[in-house]
Amino acid sequence: MVSPVSAQNPSSDESVSRDLERAEEYEVTVAGGSVLGANRYQISTGVIIAARYADKLRRVALVALGKYIPKDVIIRDIAQLNKDLYHEIVEKRKLGKLDLVRITVTLHYDENEKRLVFDDIKISAFVNEDECKQAYEKELEDLRRQVQELSEENNKLKESLNKIKEIIQA
């Protein structure tokens, strides 16, 4: 059973052990990382619900970077990144737990300071089909209304033009 302390602390021994086990599974199935150059890497969660981004990012980082960077550095620095991402995802962007996101991080390892330096962080939020359809239908309805209004204006202009022609001919 997980104690309340370890459940709240993502870097507890039990949590780290579980993540390392899952990271080994991920390595075999879906490693979401790339080596970009000397000490430069890119990791990605793939598309996932927002509620699971932190676990997925930590596991992908362990798989992709574990051969090159000490695991304690990865766990520490990804934990801090996850806190920053939480602020961005939940508080700034107001995404819900079930919203789909993909997080891609470009980083390098500073060997002197023994820390990960995050160069570029991209959070891609995906809109579900129903929301797209609603927005499309609303836009389509607005365009139809505008066409109708323009058509009515055109008819009024034609009537005015005809009246002007009648006055000129009389």
Secondary structure as the mmCIF struct_conf table of DSSP 4:
data_model
#
loop_
_struct_conf.conf_type_id
_struct_conf.id
_struct_conf.beg_label_comp_id
_struct_conf.beg_label_asym_id
_struct_conf.beg_label_seq_id
_struct_conf.end_label_comp_id
_struct_conf.end_label_asym_id
_struct_conf.end_label_seq_id
HELX_RH_AL_P HELX_RH_AL_P1 PRO A 4 GLN A 8
TURN_TY1_P TURN_TY1_P1 PRO A 10 SER A 11
BEND BEND1 SER A 12 SER A 12
HELX_RH_AL_P HELX_RH_AL_P2 ASP A 13 THR A 29
STRN STRN1 GLY A 33 GLY A 37
TURN_TY1_P TURN_TY1_P2 ALA A 38 ASN A 39
STRN STRN2 ARG A 40 SER A 44
BEND BEND2 VAL A 47 VAL A 47
STRN STRN3 ILE A 48 ILE A 49
HELX_RH_3T_P HELX_RH_3T_P1 ALA A 50 ARG A 52
HELX_RH_AL_P HELX_RH_AL_P3 TYR A 53 LEU A 65
TURN_TY1_P TURN_TY1_P3 GLY A 66 TYR A 68
BEND BEND3 ILE A 69 ILE A 69
HELX_RH_AL_P HELX_RH_AL_P4 LYS A 71 TYR A 86
HELX_RH_PI_P HELX_RH_PI_P1 HIS A 87 LYS A 92
BEND BEND4 ARG A 93 ARG A 93
TURN_TY1_P TURN_TY1_P4 LYS A 97 LEU A 98
BEND BEND5 ASP A 99 ASP A 99
STRN STRN4 LEU A 100 ASP A 110
TURN_TY1_P TURN_TY1_P5 GLU A 111 LYS A 114
STRN STRN5 ARG A 115 PHE A 126
HELX_RH_AL_P HELX_RH_AL_P5 GLU A 129 GLN A 169
#
